[in-house]
Amino acid sequence: MNTIGHLINGQLVSTAQRMQDVFNPATGEVSKQVALAPKETVEDAIAAAQAAFPAWRDTPPLKRARVMFRFKELLEQNADKICEMIGQEHGKICHDAAGELQRGIENVEFACGAPELLKGEFSKNVGPNIDSWSEFQPLGVVAGITPFNFPAMVPMWMFPLAIVCGNTFVLKPSERDPSSTLYIAQLLHEAGLPEGVLNVVNGDKEAVDVLLTDKRVQAVSFVGSTPIAEYIYATASANGKRCQALGGAKNHAIVMPDADMDNAVNQLLGAAFGSSGERCMALSVAVAVGDEAADTLVAKMQAAMKNLTVGEYSDKNNDFGPVITRAHQQKVVGYINSAEADGATVIVDGREPSISGYENGFFVGATLIDGVTPTMQSYQEEIFGPVLQVVRVATMEEAMQLINDHEYGNGTCIFTRDGEAARYFSTHIQVGMVGINVPLPVPVAYHSFGGWKRSLFGDLHAYGPDGVRFYTRRKTITQRWPSSGVREGVSFAFPS
Ligand code: NAD
C-alpha cells in the first residue's frame, strides 16, 4: 500500500505513528494511507521554514517571481498527472479537476507579478526636504490549512503569493486527498525553490494545533467549514497571529419572473451539481419569485436533470462524481430525508443512484427538492452535496431578506433581465461575492475571494490584492537628510 508522508526542507519524510486511510470514493476502497504528523514533525517543518526565511526574505522579488514562472510551466506540463491524482482521491471528473487546476495556475500567474505587487508607496516632500514611503515587508513563517474539496486550487490561493512576498510557508492540506497537493509542492522545488521555503505536513487537529500556537508562526490562512474556521480564527488570534479563516456557505440564486429561464436552468445545473455540490460557491438554494416562475423552473429542472450522468472521474462523459466519504454520503442523504420529513417535496430523488460497476462508491445522485422553507434544517445548514432546494417567495424583497437573514454570506446570484433590479440587488445584498446572471461568481486571481458574515473570519479576503496585504506588513519610513538651510533647532510641537 502506498503511504503519503510530508515534505520538509525539500525532503520527503514519513512519520509512521498514526496513519489514516485515503479512499477512492468511486469504488469505496482504501487506496493509500496518509501519515498524520505528530507535534515534533510539525515543529521540524516550522524550524525549516524559520531557517529558510532570512535568505528568502533578502532574495529580490524578481528572482522569487522567476521561480513561479518555472512553476507555472511545470504545472501545465504535468496537468494530466495532477488531475488524475485529484480524481483518484477526491472523485471529481477530469474536466472539473482541469478547471480547478487552471484556477490555481492563475494564482501562480498573479504571483509572478511580485516586483510590481511589492512596489510600495512613495511621497516626496511630505515636509521641507522630507520624503516618506511605505514598504511591504514579509511576515516570516506563515501557515496554510486547506479543505478537501479543492486540493490543488485552494493551496495555490495561498502559498504562491505568500512565498513571492518573501515569506516561508508550512502547508497542512486535507488528509482526505493529500497526493496532488504534495506533488504540486514537489514541482515547486523542481522549479528552483530553495529548501525550507515551502514545507508540507499532512495531519489532522494535532498538526493544526501546533501551527495555531507555535510562536514562530506569524499568520494563518484557513479554508474549510465554519465551525473549524471559527476555532482557527479564535485560537490563532488569541496566540497573537494574523488570521484569515474562510468558512462554509449556503449560496442562494434568486430566479426572477423575467429571467431567461432556459439559461437559468443550464446555469443552475452546473452550479448546483458540479463537483457533486462540494464547492463553497455551489448554488444550493433557488429562490423563485412568484409561483409561475417557480413552477416553470421546477418543471424545466426536472426535465433537464434526466440527462445528468454521475460516475467515475476518468469518464469525460460524466457530469459529476461521488462525494468524499461514506459518512458524508450518509449526511447528504440525511438532509434529503429531513427536508422530506419536514414537509418538502422531493421532485428528483438521488438517494439511491445505481452506478453499474461502482456499487460501493460514495455516490449521491442529483436531487431537486421543492417547497423548502427557512425553518427546515436542510435550509439552514450547508449540505455540501448534489442537492438543489427550491424556496418559493412572492417578491424580490422577500427573496433578498431570506439571503440577508442567513448566517452565511459567501456567494449569491440573481437571474433577471432587469438591470435596475440587478443593480439594487448587488448594492444591498449582504454577501461577499455576487453574480448577475453568473452562477458561480468566483473572483479571478487579480481580485480577491471572500464571503461575509459567518463565511469568513478576519478582515482580508484570500488571494489577489488582499492576499498581498495579508502576507505583508506595512512599514512607513520618513526620511530627511539635513543640508544647509534646513538645519533646525529643537521643536516641541508637530511641524505645521
Ligand atoms: P474541514 O473544516 O473539515 O477541514 C478543513 C481543514 O481543517 C482540513 O485541513 C482539516 O484537516 C482541518 N481540520 C478539521 N477538523 C479540525 C479540527 N477539529 N481542528 C483543527 N483542524 C481541523 O472542511 P472540509 O470538509 O475539508 O471542506 C469542506 C468545507 O470547506 C465546506 O464547509 C466548504 O464550504 C468549505 N470551503 C470553504 C471555502 C471558502 O472559500 N469559503 C472554499 C472551499 C471549501
Boltz pocket constraint, residues with backbone or C-beta under 6 A from the ligand:
constraints:
  - pocket:
      binder: B
      contacts: [[A, 145], [A, 146], [A, 147], [A, 148], [A, 149], [A, 150], [A, 154], [A, 172], [A, 173], [A, 174], [A, 175], [A, 203], [A, 204], [A, 205], [A, 208], [A, 209], [A, 223], [A, 224], [A, 225], [A, 226], [A, 228], [A, 229], [A, 246], [A, 247], [A, 248], [A, 249], [A, 279], [A, 280], [A, 382], [A, 384], [A, 410], [A, 451], [A, 455]]
      max_distance: 6.0
